[in-house]
Amino acid sequence: QVRLVESGGGLVQAGESLRLSCAASGIIVSFNAMGWYRQAAGKERELVAHMTSIGIANYADSVKGRFTISRDNAKNTVYLQMNSLKPEDTAVYYCNALSARDNYWGQGTQVTVSS
């Protein structure tokens, strides 16, 4: 019954910014962590960033200094602010939420960065 609804993807030029949002709906559960993965065409899915329920964030080296993850526990929502976007950031971005018992995934939102 838990659903992760993503929004904010789109087509931008290199150097521009996007903010992704992911809101959990359905059965209310406690998430130990929420975050973002991405999968580029022909590549494996990789961790972008995630944040624990107490606000500890972790980032992939490739996005450190450019991306910022934030979380609103009251709204069961996690955000990813993406600045200085590069063509290499082009991928489908997936929201992820981890509870004590289950791992949830969003449907993915496409981010395309043109050079």
N, C-alpha and C positions, 0 to 999 in steps of 0.2 A: 504493500500500500504506500510505501514511501516513494516519492518521486522527486527528482532533482530537475528543476527547470532552469535552463541556461538562456542567457540573452547577451547581446552586446557585440557579437562578432560582426565582421564586415570586411569591406575592401578599403584599404588605405594605402597611402604612399609611404615610402621609407622615411623615417624620421617622425612620423605622426604617432598619435596615441589612440588607444582604445581602452575601454573599461568593460570587462566581462562581469556578469552577475550570475549567481546561481542560488536559487531559493528552494529550500526543501519544503515539501507539502505532503499531506496525508497523515499517516500515523506519527504522532509526536514521539520522537526518540532522542536520546542524548548522543551527540556525536563527539567522539574523542578527538577527531581531526576532520577538517575539511580542506580541500585543495583542488589543484588543477593538474591535469596531465595533458599532453598533446601528442598527436600522431601526424607526422608529415607523410605525404604520399610515398609509398614504397619503403617506409621506415617503421620501426617499432615504436610503440607508445612509450613515452618517457615522462618522468615527473618534472613538472615546472615549478610548483611551489605548493606548500601546504602549511596549515596553521593548526595548532592544538587548541583545545577549548580555553586554555588560559593565555593564549596569545603568542605562543612561541612559534616563530616562522622558520621555514627552511626553503632554500631556493636552489635550483640548478645553477651551476656555475655560469652557464651561457646567458642567464637572465639577471644575474645579480647586478644591482645598481641601476637596472632599467625597469624591472617589474616590482610591484609591491602588492602583497596579498593582505587583505583585511577581512574581518569577520564580525558580523552582527549576530550574536547568539540569540538575542531576543527575537530576531526575525528569521532565524535559521538560514541565514544568507551569508555567502562568501563572495568576495570580489577579487578581481585581479586587474590592477591598474597597469597597463602596458605602455611604457613610454619609449621613445627612440626606437620604434619598431624597425626591424630589418627584414629583408626578404627571407632570410633563414628562419624567421619566426612563423612563416606560413605553415599552417597545420590546422587540423581539427582539434579544438580544445575541449576536453572533457572534464566536467565537474565530478569530484569524488568526495564521498563522505564515509567515514568509518565510525561505527558504533562498537560497543563491546561485543556484539554478536554478529554483525553483518557489515558488508561492504557494498556501497551503493554507487551507481554511476549515472550520470546524465546522458542525454542523447548526443551531445557534442554540438559545438557551434564553430562554423568555419571562420578562420581569420586568414585573410590574404593580404600580403604586403608586396606592393609593386616597387620596383627599383626606379 
